[in-house]
Amino acid sequence: MIQAFIFDMDGVIIDSEPLHFDVDRQTMAYYGHAVTQEDLERYVGMTNPEQWAIIREEYGIGPTAEEIIAYQMGRKIEELRLAELEPIEGIRELLEELKQGGIPRAIASSSPPVFIEAVLEKFGLRNEFDVVVSGEQVPKGKPAPDVYLRAAELLDVDPARCVVLEDSKHGIDAAQAAGMRCIGYVNPNSGNQDLSRADLIVGSIGDIRLDDLKKVEGK
């Protein structure tokens, strides 16, 4: 029996990847480097500290990762507040269906806690989740399983009885490494992501129903 449903956030609950790509390109330009979205797609699903540690080394950027992130997050929070965004179509209905089915819900996102809370506050979703975990609050970010295992621990459920909703290769690898079942959501705005390891792939959040979760669990 399914004991919990765990959501990634960016690209799953809100279509925020374009915002992330745009601000990350602005951040790189601020530090003197022009990059494309395609250059950044391989970092989707990673935490900020891990992403910028790699980028600093590859591009020879002088400031520390902490300094880069401070600049980047200030821009992202401001962009989020101004953005005319809504949760991805079907998310509110899925949350309600899970609630009616008595299935606990969690967020396990690579975004920093401050960004997660800003998203939940903007869309009035904070009370929809029993547990919220950031990849920056565990030893290793995705594709390591830590953030998903922590969510299961806080929910007091068996990881093998959890279903995850993800839109990135790193996220799906993390869910599988945690021993969880995973639904891959094809979000074109998340870039070219390999979702082939997902147990089920959907093109619309509205396609996910409790019966589908039972099928995923049975694989």
C-alpha positions in Angstrom: 0.0 0.0 0.0 1.2 3.5 -0.8 2.2 5.3 2.4 3.2 8.7 1.0 3.5 10.8 -2.2 6.7 13.0 -2.5 6.9 16.0 -4.9 9.9 17.6 -6.3 9.0 21.4 -6.6 10.7 23.2 -9.5 9.2 22.1 -12.8 6.6 19.9 -11.0 4.6 22.1 -8.7 5.4 25.3 -10.4 6.9 25.9 -13.9 9.9 27.7 -12.4 12.7 26.3 -14.5 12.5 29.2 -17.0 13.0 31.6 -14.1 16.0 29.6 -12.8 17.6 29.4 -16.3 17.1 33.1 -16.8 18.5 34.2 -13.5 21.4 31.7 -13.7 22.3 33.1 -17.1 22.1 36.7 -15.7 24.3 35.5 -12.8 26.9 34.1 -15.2 26.8 37.3 -17.2 27.3 39.3 -14.0 30.5 37.3 -13.4 31.6 37.8 -17.0 30.5 34.6 -18.8 27.9 34.1 -21.5 26.1 30.7 -21.3 23.0 29.2 -22.9 20.1 27.3 -21.4 21.6 24.1 -22.8 24.8 24.8 -20.9 22.8 24.8 -17.7 20.4 21.9 -18.3 22.8 19.3 -16.9 22.5 21.0 -13.4 18.7 20.7 -13.2 17.8 18.9 -10.0 21.1 19.7 -8.2 21.4 22.0 -5.2 22.8 25.5 -5.5 26.1 24.8 -3.6 26.8 21.7 -5.7 25.9 23.4 -8.9 28.0 26.5 -8.3 31.0 24.6 -7.0 31.2 22.9 -10.3 30.6 26.0 -12.4 33.2 28.1 -10.4 35.8 25.5 -11.1 34.9 25.0 -14.8 34.7 28.8 -15.6 37.4 30.0 -13.2 35.0 32.4 -11.4 36.8 34.2 -8.5 34.1 34.8 -5.9 33.1 32.0 -3.5 30.0 29.8 -4.2 28.4 31.5 -1.2 28.9 34.9 -2.7 27.5 33.8 -6.1 24.5 32.2 -4.5 23.7 35.3 -2.4 23.6 37.4 -5.6 21.6 34.7 -7.5 19.0 34.1 -4.8 18.4 37.7 -4.3 17.5 38.0 -8.0 15.4 34.8 -7.9 13.3 35.8 -5.0 12.6 39.1 -6.6 11.7 37.5 -9.9 9.4 35.0 -8.2 7.5 37.8 -6.4 7.0 39.7 -9.7 6.2 36.6 -11.8 2.7 35.9 -13.0 2.9 32.2 -12.2 0.3 29.7 -11.1 0.9 26.1 -10.0 1.2 23.7 -12.9 -2.2 22.6 -14.2 -3.4 19.6 -12.3 -1.3 20.1 -9.2 -4.1 21.4 -7.0 -6.4 18.6 -8.1 -3.8 16.0 -7.5 -3.1 17.4 -4.0 -6.8 17.3 -3.2 -7.1 13.7 -4.5 -4.2 12.6 -2.4 -5.7 14.3 0.7 -9.1 12.6 0.1 -7.3 9.3 -0.2 -5.5 9.8 3.1 -2.0 9.8 1.5 0.5 12.1 3.2 2.3 14.6 1.0 5.8 16.0 1.1 8.1 18.2 -0.9 11.8 17.1 -1.4 13.3 19.9 -3.5 16.9 20.9 -4.4 16.0 24.5 -4.0 17.2 26.4 -0.9 14.7 26.5 2.0 14.1 30.3 1.5 13.0 29.7 -2.1 10.8 26.8 -1.2 9.0 28.8 1.5 8.6 31.8 -0.9 6.9 29.5 -3.5 4.6 27.9 -0.9 3.7 31.4 0.5 3.1 32.9 -3.0 0.6 30.1 -4.0 -0.9 29.4 -0.6 0.3 25.8 -0.6 2.1 25.6 2.8 -0.7 23.7 4.5 -0.9 21.2 1.6 2.3 19.4 2.7 3.0 17.4 5.8 6.8 17.6 5.4 9.1 20.0 3.4 12.8 19.1 2.9 15.5 21.0 1.0 18.5 19.2 -0.6 20.6 21.8 1.3 19.4 20.3 4.6 20.9 16.8 4.0 24.5 15.7 3.4 24.2 15.2 -0.3 21.8 16.6 -2.9 20.2 14.8 -5.8 21.1 12.5 -7.5 22.0 11.1 -4.1 18.9 9.7 -2.3 19.4 11.7 0.9 16.6 14.3 0.5 14.0 11.6 -0.3 15.1 9.3 2.5 14.9 12.3 4.9 11.4 13.0 3.7 10.3 9.4 4.3 12.0 9.5 7.7 10.1 12.6 8.8 6.8 11.1 7.5 7.7 7.9 9.4 7.0 5.8 6.3 8.8 3.0 4.4 10.8 4.4 1.5 9.7 1.4 -0.6 6.1 2.6 -0.1 6.7 6.1 -1.4 5.9 7.4 -4.9 7.9 10.4 -6.2 7.0 12.9 -8.9 10.0 14.3 -10.7 10.9 16.2 -13.9 14.7 15.7 -14.0 17.2 12.9 -14.5 19.0 13.8 -11.3 15.7 13.7 -9.4 14.6 10.3 -10.9 18.1 8.9 -10.1 17.7 10.1 -6.5 14.2 8.6 -6.1 15.4 5.2 -7.5 18.5 5.3 -5.3 16.1 5.8 -2.3 14.2 2.6 -3.3 11.1 4.6 -4.2 8.8 4.4 -7.2 9.0 7.4 -9.5 6.7 9.1 -11.9 8.5 11.2 -14.5 6.7 14.4 -15.7 7.7 15.6 -19.1 8.1 19.3 -18.7 9.5 20.9 -21.9 10.7 23.9 -19.9 12.9 21.7 -17.8 15.2 21.1 -20.8 16.3 17.9 -22.4 15.9 15.5 -19.5 16.3 11.7 -19.6 13.3 10.3 -17.7 13.7 6.8 -18.9 14.4 5.3 -15.5 11.0 6.5 -14.2 8.4 3.7 -13.5 5.8 5.8 -15.2 6.1 8.8 -17.5 3.3 11.4 -18.0 2.9 14.4 -20.2 0.3 16.1 -17.9 -0.1 16.2 -14.1 -3.8 15.7 -14.7 -3.0 12.3 -16.0 -2.0 11.1 -12.6 -4.7 9.3 -10.5 -4.7 7.1 -7.5 -5.2 4.1 -9.7 -2.0 5.0 -11.5 -0.1 5.1 -8.2 -1.2 1.5 -7.5 0.1 0.5 -10.9 3.4 2.2 -10.2 3.7 0.5 -6.8 3.1 -2.9 -8.3 6.1 -2.7 -10.6 
